[in-house]
Amino acid sequence: MRYEVRYQIGGEEHIEEVDVDDAASAAQVVQERFLETDDIFELIQVHLLDDMPIPEGVQDAPSQDK
């Protein structure tokens, strides 16, 4: 799945897209790129870019029109 990772390093905000299995892996992949630097990596947000499939048996919530 594709994720957008927003983070700050060296006082500057950056955004990267990665293709991994889950959000935790997305954050880890990006953070590992900065392990050798003295700058502090600060994670801001991980956002799923792909549409999530609807699991079988799950239906839309009933409409509550009045």
Sequence and secondary structure as in RCSB ss.txt:
>XXXX:A:sequence
MRYEVRYQIGGEEHIEEVDVDDAASAAQVVQERFLETDDIFELIQVHLLDDMPIPEGVQDAPSQDK
>XXXX:A:secstr
 EEEEEEEETTEEEEEEEE SSHHHHHHHHHHTTTTSSS EEEEEEEE S     TT         
